[in-house]
Amino acid sequence: MRSACVLSALVAIAAAAPAPSPQSIDLAGVDAAPDPIFVSAPLDVTSDTPHKKRDVTLMKRDGDCAPQPAGSGPVSSPDTVAAFQSNLDLQALATNAPTPDGYSLAFSNKDGSLSASKYMGLRTLTQFDTLGCASLCDQAAGCEAFNMYIERDPSLDPNANDCPNPPSLTNYKCTLWGAPVVAEQANNKGQWRDSFEVVITGSNGYNKNSPPNAIDGFTGPTALGGAINAPLDNGKNTYLGYKYYPFSQSQGYTPETCAAACKAQTAYNSRHPNADGSYVTCSFFDAYVLSQNAIPQGLYCSLYSKTWAPSYATNRGQYRGTDRYTVSRSYSYSLA
């Protein structure tokens, strides 16, 4: 995808001629939008809030050998990276962890934490507690997924001269995310702090199954098995266009964003009516996650002037060359 966004203005949707039915994913438009932004949770911290400004100078300085908060997990013997990563007891915590009600398992027992979109924060727990991490996600507005993993951290703040490779401790980490996650995103393998290596094991990822929130002024959400492919309605095309929002730290899976686009489309049409003064109202939209080769890319909003039943949600994705584009978390809303 190119860095320039040609879909940033709603006027671009309104000015475009309605697409023929059935509607395919506009891959050229997706290419023209900014790339999605993937970030990683910070390593070797006990808690983190993404909107909190970090002291970059402090982060880059060498440590002072200060004792770090005690870990809750067992330390491998011998105390080496290899022993930690091959510790079957730690891995069993991940493979035997329950999948919380309302969630599905995206991946299990990986050796990396997530690099994904819409990072929402980190908490250190006292045990490998997928139910507790799910509870934190449920309490956080907009949380769509979580990552529970085990991290090897230094017991002292490493200093190149006085404590370059201190004994380790083991932490149970829980991170929250505002967009769906997949196994391919569990690629944050750790870091070096002087001669101490921070590494990860037992990394599990979970996606929320429950429907998104209701939206004021709309009925829904209605679960769909794919994206809407609306036929002509008595010869008229009810498709009004689309809006695509790449995932980032400011954009997750939020159907509310599509509702705002639908309202803005109606407002634009009312300012540019037909010769007889009539105009088309956006009365229905389909909000879904668009993924490329299994990696979630962004929120795709298809807008319509008529409500369509779930039986018309037959677009489950498409190919372009060897790239596969798929549809998930597809929900529709109708103007109340």
C-alpha positions as CSV (number, residue, x, y, z in Angstrom):
1,M,0.0,0.0,0.0
2,R,1.2,3.5,-0.8
3,S,1.7,6.1,1.9
4,A,-0.7,8.6,0.3
5,C,-4.3,8.2,1.3
6,V,-6.9,9.0,-1.5
7,L,-9.8,7.9,0.6
8,S,-9.4,10.3,3.5
9,A,-12.3,12.5,2.5
10,L,-15.9,11.4,2.5
11,V,-16.4,13.5,-0.6
12,A,-14.3,11.0,-2.5
13,I,-17.0,8.4,-1.8
14,A,-19.9,10.7,-2.7
15,A,-18.3,11.9,-5.9
16,A,-17.6,8.5,-7.3
17,A,-20.2,6.8,-9.4
18,P,-22.0,3.9,-7.7
19,A,-20.2,0.6,-8.3
20,P,-22.0,-2.2,-10.1
21,S,-23.5,-5.1,-8.2
22,P,-22.1,-7.4,-6.9
23,Q,-19.6,-5.2,-5.0
24,S,-16.0,-6.4,-4.9
25,I,-13.4,-5.2,-2.5
26,D,-11.7,-2.1,-4.0
27,L,-8.1,-3.3,-3.8
28,A,-6.8,-0.4,-5.7
29,G,-8.3,1.9,-3.2
30,V,-6.9,-0.2,-0.3
31,D,-3.5,0.1,-2.0
32,A,-3.8,3.8,-2.1
33,A,-4.5,4.1,1.6
34,P,-1.8,4.3,4.2
35,D,-0.3,1.0,5.3
36,P,-1.6,-0.4,8.6
37,I,0.5,0.4,11.6
38,F,1.7,-2.5,13.8
39,V,3.3,-1.9,17.2
40,S,4.7,-4.0,20.0
41,A,4.1,-3.8,23.7
42,P,7.2,-2.6,25.6
43,L,9.4,-5.4,27.0
44,D,10.7,-5.5,30.6
45,V,8.0,-3.3,32.1
46,T,5.3,-4.4,34.6
47,S,2.5,-2.1,33.3
48,D,2.0,0.3,30.4
49,T,-0.7,2.7,29.1
50,P,-0.3,3.5,25.4
51,H,-1.3,7.2,25.7
52,K,1.3,7.7,28.5
53,K,4.3,9.6,27.1
54,R,7.5,7.7,27.8
55,D,10.8,9.4,28.6
56,V,12.9,8.4,25.6
57,T,16.2,9.6,27.2
58,L,15.5,7.5,30.3
59,M,14.7,4.5,28.1
60,K,18.0,4.8,26.2
61,R,20.2,5.2,29.3
62,D,22.2,2.3,30.8
63,G,20.7,0.8,33.9
64,D,21.8,1.3,37.6
65,C,21.5,-2.2,38.9
66,A,18.4,-1.3,40.8
67,P,16.3,-4.4,41.9
68,Q,13.3,-5.0,39.6
69,P,9.8,-6.0,40.8
70,A,9.8,-9.7,41.7
71,G,8.4,-12.0,39.1
72,S,5.7,-14.5,39.9
73,G,6.8,-17.4,37.7
74,P,9.6,-20.0,38.3
75,V,13.1,-19.3,37.1
76,S,14.5,-22.0,34.9
77,S,17.6,-24.1,35.9
78,P,20.1,-23.4,34.7
79,D,19.2,-19.7,34.4
80,T,19.8,-19.4,30.6
81,V,17.8,-18.4,27.6
82,A,17.9,-21.9,26.2
83,A,16.5,-23.4,29.5
84,F,13.8,-20.8,29.6
85,Q,12.7,-21.4,26.1
86,S,12.7,-25.2,26.4
87,N,11.0,-25.2,29.8
88,L,8.1,-27.6,29.4
89,D,6.4,-26.6,32.6
90,L,6.1,-23.0,31.3
91,Q,4.9,-24.2,27.9
92,A,2.3,-26.4,29.6
93,L,0.8,-23.3,31.2
94,A,0.1,-22.0,27.7
95,T,-1.1,-25.2,26.1
96,N,-3.4,-26.1,29.0
97,A,-4.8,-22.6,29.6
98,P,-8.6,-22.4,29.2
99,T,-10.1,-20.4,26.4
100,P,-12.3,-17.8,28.0
101,D,-16.0,-17.8,27.2
102,G,-16.7,-15.3,24.4
103,Y,-13.2,-15.7,22.9
104,S,-11.5,-17.9,20.3
105,L,-7.9,-19.1,20.4
106,A,-5.9,-17.4,17.6
107,F,-2.5,-19.0,18.5
108,S,-0.9,-20.9,21.3
109,N,2.6,-21.4,22.8
110,K,4.5,-19.1,20.5
111,D,7.9,-17.7,21.3
112,G,7.0,-14.1,20.5
113,S,4.5,-11.6,21.7
114,L,2.3,-9.5,19.4
115,S,3.3,-6.8,17.0
116,A,-0.2,-5.7,16.0
117,S,-2.6,-2.8,15.6
118,K,-4.3,-0.6,18.2
119,Y,-2.2,-1.5,21.3
120,M,-4.3,-0.8,24.4
121,G,-2.0,-1.5,27.3
122,L,-0.1,-4.1,29.4
123,R,-0.5,-5.6,32.8
124,T,1.7,-8.0,34.7
125,L,-0.3,-10.8,36.4
126,T,0.6,-13.1,39.3
127,Q,-0.2,-16.2,37.2
128,F,-0.7,-17.4,33.7
129,D,-4.3,-16.3,33.8
130,T,-6.2,-16.2,30.5
131,L,-9.5,-15.6,32.3
132,G,-8.1,-12.6,34.2
133,C,-6.6,-11.2,31.0
134,A,-10.0,-11.6,29.2
135,S,-11.6,-9.8,32.1
136,L,-9.3,-6.8,31.6
137,C,-10.2,-6.9,27.9
138,D,-13.9,-7.0,28.7
139,Q,-13.5,-3.9,30.9
140,A,-11.6,-1.9,28.3
141,A,-13.9,-0.2,25.7
142,G,-12.9,-1.2,22.2
143,C,-10.8,-4.2,23.2
144,E,-11.0,-6.9,20.5
145,A,-8.1,-9.3,21.5
146,F,-5.5,-10.1,24.1
147,N,-2.1,-11.7,24.3
148,M,-1.1,-13.7,27.4
149,Y,2.6,-14.7,27.5
150,I,5.6,-15.5,29.8
151,E,8.6,-13.2,29.7
152,R,12.2,-13.7,30.9
153,D,13.3,-10.4,32.5
154,P,16.3,-9.2,34.5
155,S,16.2,-9.1,38.3
156,L,18.4,-6.0,38.3
157,D,18.3,-3.0,35.9
158,P,21.3,-4.1,33.7
159,N,24.4,-1.9,33.7
160,A,27.2,-2.5,31.2
161,N,29.9,-2.4,33.9
162,D,28.4,-3.5,37.2
163,C,25.6,-5.9,36.3
164,P,25.5,-6.6,32.6
165,N,23.8,-10.0,32.9
166,P,22.0,-10.3,36.2
167,P,19.9,-13.4,37.3
168,S,16.6,-13.6,35.6
169,L,13.0,-13.5,36.8
170,T,9.8,-14.7,35.2
171,N,6.8,-12.5,34.5
172,Y,3.3,-13.3,33.2
173,K,2.2,-10.5,30.8
174,C,-1.2,-9.6,29.5
175,T,-1.6,-7.1,26.6
176,L,-4.8,-5.7,25.1
177,W,-5.5,-4.9,21.5
178,G,-8.2,-3.0,19.6
179,A,-8.1,-5.1,16.4
180,P,-8.2,-8.9,15.8
181,V,-4.9,-10.7,15.9
182,V,-3.4,-13.7,14.1
183,A,-0.4,-16.1,14.7
184,E,1.7,-14.4,12.1
185,Q,1.8,-11.3,14.3
186,A,3.4,-13.1,17.3
187,N,6.8,-12.0,16.1
188,N,8.2,-9.8,18.9
189,K,10.9,-12.2,20.1
190,G,12.5,-10.0,22.7
191,Q,15.5,-7.7,23.1
192,W,19.0,-7.3,24.6
193,R,19.6,-5.2,27.6
194,D,23.4,-5.0,27.8
195,S,24.3,-8.7,28.1
196,F,20.9,-9.8,29.3
197,E,18.5,-11.3,26.8
198,V,14.8,-10.7,27.3
199,V,12.9,-13.5,25.6
200,I,9.3,-14.9,25.5
201,T,7.6,-18.3,25.7
202,G,4.1,-19.6,26.1
203,S,2.5,-16.8,24.1
204,N,-1.2,-17.3,23.5
205,G,-3.5,-14.9,21.5
206,Y,-7.3,-14.7,21.8
207,N,-9.9,-12.8,19.7
208,K,-13.3,-11.7,21.0
209,N,-16.3,-13.5,19.6
210,S,-19.0,-11.3,21.0
211,P,-20.7,-8.8,18.7
212,P,-19.6,-5.2,18.6
213,N,-21.6,-2.5,20.5
214,A,-25.0,-1.2,19.6
215,I,-24.8,2.3,18.0
216,D,-27.2,5.1,18.8
217,G,-29.6,5.8,15.9
218,F,-29.1,2.4,14.3
219,T,-30.5,-1.1,14.9
220,G,-28.0,-3.9,15.1
221,P,-25.5,-5.3,15.0
222,T,-26.5,-8.2,12.8
223,A,-23.9,-10.9,12.3
224,L,-23.0,-11.7,8.7
225,G,-21.1,-14.6,7.1
226,G,-19.2,-12.3,4.8
227,A,-19.5,-8.9,3.2
228,I,-22.8,-7.8,1.5
229,N,-23.2,-8.4,-2.2
230,A,-26.4,-6.5,-2.9
231,P,-28.3,-7.0,-6.1
232,L,-30.1,-4.3,-8.0
233,D,-33.3,-3.2,-6.3
234,N,-35.9,-2.9,-9.1
235,G,-33.2,-1.8,-11.4
236,K,-31.6,0.6,-8.9
237,N,-28.2,0.3,-7.4
238,T,-28.4,0.8,-3.6
239,Y,-24.6,0.7,-3.1
240,L,-23.3,4.1,-2.1
241,G,-19.6,3.3,-2.0
242,Y,-17.2,2.5,0.8
243,K,-14.8,3.9,3.3
244,Y,-11.6,2.2,4.3
245,Y,-9.7,2.9,7.5
246,P,-6.3,1.2,7.9
247,F,-5.6,-0.1,11.4
248,S,-3.3,2.0,13.6
249,Q,-2.9,3.3,17.1
250,S,-5.9,5.6,16.5
251,Q,-8.0,3.1,14.5
252,G,-9.2,-0.3,15.6
253,Y,-12.3,-2.3,14.8
254,T,-14.9,0.3,15.5
255,P,-18.2,0.0,13.6
256,E,-19.0,3.4,15.1
257,T,-16.6,4.8,12.6
258,C,-18.7,3.3,9.8
259,A,-21.8,4.8,11.3
260,A,-20.2,8.3,11.2
261,A,-19.3,7.7,7.6
262,C,-22.9,6.7,6.8
263,K,-24.2,9.9,8.4
264,A,-21.6,12.0,6.7
265,Q,-22.6,10.5,3.3
266,T,-26.3,11.4,3.9
267,A,-25.3,14.9,4.9
268,Y,-23.2,15.3,1.8
269,N,-26.1,14.1,-0.4
270,S,-28.5,16.5,1.3
271,R,-26.2,19.4,0.3
272,H,-26.0,18.1,-3.3
273,P,-29.6,17.1,-4.0
274,N,-31.1,16.0,-7.3
275,A,-32.9,18.5,-9.5
276,D,-36.2,17.8,-7.8
277,G,-34.7,18.3,-4.4
278,S,-34.5,14.7,-3.4
279,Y,-31.4,12.9,-2.2
280,V,-30.3,9.5,-1.2
281,T,-30.1,8.6,2.5
282,C,-27.5,6.1,3.8
283,S,-29.7,3.8,5.7
284,F,-27.5,0.7,6.1
285,F,-23.8,-0.2,6.4
286,D,-21.6,-3.3,6.7
287,A,-18.5,-3.0,8.9
288,Y,-15.8,-5.7,8.6
289,V,-12.2,-6.5,9.0
290,L,-10.2,-6.8,5.7
291,S,-7.2,-9.0,6.0
292,Q,-4.4,-9.6,3.5
293,N,-2.7,-13.1,3.7
294,A,-4.3,-13.6,7.1
295,I,-2.9,-10.3,8.5
296,P,-5.7,-7.8,9.6
297,Q,-5.3,-4.6,7.6
298,G,-8.2,-2.3,8.4
299,L,-11.8,-1.5,8.8
300,Y,-13.9,-1.6,5.6
301,C,-17.3,0.1,5.6
302,S,-19.7,-0.5,2.8
303,L,-22.6,1.9,2.6
304,Y,-26.1,1.3,1.2
305,S,-29.4,3.1,0.8
306,K,-31.4,0.0,1.7
307,T,-31.2,-2.7,4.4
308,W,-30.1,-6.1,3.1
309,A,-30.6,-9.4,4.8
310,P,-27.7,-11.6,5.9
311,S,-28.4,-14.0,3.1
312,Y,-26.8,-11.4,0.8
313,A,-23.5,-11.5,2.7
314,T,-21.8,-13.8,0.1
315,N,-18.5,-11.9,-0.5
316,R,-16.0,-13.8,1.7
317,G,-12.9,-12.4,0.0
318,Q,-10.9,-12.5,-3.2
319,Y,-7.5,-13.1,-4.7
320,R,-5.1,-10.9,-6.5
321,G,-2.3,-12.9,-7.8
322,T,-1.0,-14.9,-4.9
323,D,-2.4,-12.5,-2.3
324,R,-5.6,-13.5,-0.6
325,Y,-7.9,-10.9,0.9
326,T,-10.5,-12.1,3.4
327,V,-13.5,-10.8,5.3
328,S,-14.1,-11.3,9.0
329,R,-16.0,-9.6,11.9
330,S,-18.7,-8.6,9.4
331,Y,-21.7,-6.9,11.1
332,S,-24.4,-4.8,9.6
333,Y,-26.4,-1.9,11.1
334,S,-29.6,-0.2,9.8
335,L,-30.8,3.3,10.4
336,A,-33.4,3.3,13.1
